[in-house]
Amino acid sequence: MDIPWLLIPLLLLIWFWKDALAARERALMVSQRACREQGVQFLDQTVSLHAIRLRWTGQGLALWRCFTFEYSLESVDRQTGDLDMLGWEVIRINLHLPVPVEDPDPPETQQPLPPRIEGSPSGQVVDLEAFRRQRHRGKDGAA
């Protein structure tokens, strides 16, 4: 009589293990595809389980899993992305890609660097009068 009751936790553990491996494989495939679509390099060919919780859905309880993975923008850096799954459905994937911004002051319109005073201990001392003259000449268009 005790043997069937001992098998139930063992069977639940085996089911959970197989379900976790299958969810990890799905997260791996989705992460690789997202990196390929965004033109970034998926690193280490792996995802790792970051968090797991039970969540209520319209169909009842489901496992919510958060996986993390690493990718590289230019093959010299490591960035972290994450993927959330609720049951077998991928509900969110985020690569945290930087948003390209235009330079508000393009190089051709940037002011030249102010002249430095030779011999200053830190090299950070600026000749303010020379800078003002240089800036004033730039506005007038005179050489």
N, C-alpha and C positions, 0 to 999 in steps of 0.2 A: 504494500500500500504506500510505503514511503518513496519508492523508486519513481512513480509517475510525478510526484510533487517535486522531486529533485530535478527531473528532466525539464520542467517548465522554465525555470530560470536559465538553464543551459541553452535551451532552444531560443529563448528571447535574446540571450547574449549572441548567439550565432546569427540570428536574424539582424540584430543591430550592427554587427560587424560587417556582414555582407552589404547591408544598406549603406553604411558609411563608406565602404570602398566604392560602391557604385556611384554615390553622390560625388565623391572625390574625382572619379573619372569624368563625370559629366562637367564638373567645375573646371577640370583641366582642359577639356575640349573647348568649352565656351571661352575661357581665358585666352587660350592660344588663338582662337578665331578673332577675338576682339583686338588682340595685339596686332595680328596680321592686317586686319581692316584699318587700324590706325597708323600702320607703317612703323611700328616700334618692335624691338627685339624682345621676345619672351625669353626670360633667363631661367636657367636651371631645370627647365622642363618639369616644373612641379608647382603644386599649390599646397598650402598648409591650412588646416582647420584652425581658425582663430577663436570662434565662439560657436556654441550650440545651445539652443533653448527650445522649449515647447511653446507653441503659439496657437491661439484659437483662430480658426478660419471659419468660413461659412459651412464647410464640410466637417468641422470638428477640430480635433487636435492635429497639429502637424509639426514636424521638426523644422526649425529655422536654423540655418547654418551660415556662418560667415567665413569665407576662405580668403586668404591673402596670397598674392604672388608678386614676383618682381619682374620688371622689364627695364629696358634701357632705351633712351631716346637716341643717343649717338654712340653707343658701344663703349662709352667710358664712364657712365654713371649708372646708378641703380635707383630706380623709383619703385614705389610700392603701390599696387592696385588692390582692389578688393571686390569680391563678388558675394552677393547674398542669395541664398536659395530658401524657398519656403516649400517644403516637401520636395518635389522634383522640378519645380518651376523656378527659373532664374528671375528674381524680381528686381535686381539692381546689379550693375557692374560699373565700377568707377576706376578709371585709369589715372585720375588726378593730373591730366595733361595740363601743362602751362598754357594759358591763353596768350597767343601772340598779340603784342600791342605795338602800335606804330610809334616811332620815335616822335614825340611832340616837337622836338627841335632837331630837324635833320642836320647832318654834319655841315652842309654848305651854309646853313644859317646860324650855326653856333658861334658864339663869341670866342675869339682867340683867348688862350690862357694868359693871365696877367704876367708881366715880367717878374721874375724872382730877383731878389737882392742877393748878389754874390757874397759868399762868406757868411751867410746866416747859419747858426748852428744846426737848425733843423731843416733848412732848405724850404721852409714853409712860409717865409716872410715875403710879402708881396709889396712892390713899390707902387703905392696907391696913386701917386701923381702920374707916373708913367702909364698905368692902366687907364686912368681917366682920359689922358691925352689920346691913347690908342683907341679907346672906345668912341671918343668924340670924333676922331678922324674917320672912323668906320661909318658913322651916321651921316657925315657930310659927303662921303664918297671921295674925299681928297686923299692923296697918297702921302 
